[in-house]
Structure formats: structure tokens, C-alpha cells
């Protein structure tokens, strides 16, 4: 059994039986959320695009809309603030936090 894990620097594939971890990619920054369409070929990933150490207070967080969504080789513009959990809805839309539609 395998699981994909996102970290600030890597998208990882974890073999839950052997505990081996293999990097899948590392060329995009700040990996956060991960999802996919049923029957799809590529993963949808959310990225914060931030240097998290630069978030000093609520004001810098409020102005931090530097995140984006990637799908295969495609990327959206930067329009999200700290995008975490995302999910592909049954109707094909991509949603974050299960209730805000972003695509």
C-alpha cells in the first residue's frame, strides 16, 4: 500500500508496508494539498508559494495570496493564501476545505 505525502520541498511516495520513501518531484515550492480526479492521469497539487518564515503576524498572513494549483504540467496564477486541503468534487470542480470552490 502506498501514500503520497506533500512537504514544503518534496512530493513523496511512501510505501506503507516497507516504510521506504521515494521523492516524486521537488521542482515546485511549498507543496501542501494533493488530490486527483477518478480515472485521471495527473495529481492536483496546491502550493503556498511562501517563505513561511516571512509570516510574522496576521497582517502578513492576510496579504499572503501567493499560492497556486498545479495539475500535471499546468499551473494556475497565484491567487490563494496558504492552500492546504484540496479535493476533486464529483462534478469535476476542485475545492479547498471542502466548501470553497477554486476552479
Secondary structure, 3 states (H helix, E strand, C coil): CEEEEECCCCEEEEECCCCCEEEEECCCCCEEEEEECCCCCCEEEEECCCCHHHCCCHHHHHCCEEEEEEECCEECCCCEECCCCEEECCCCCEEECCCEECC
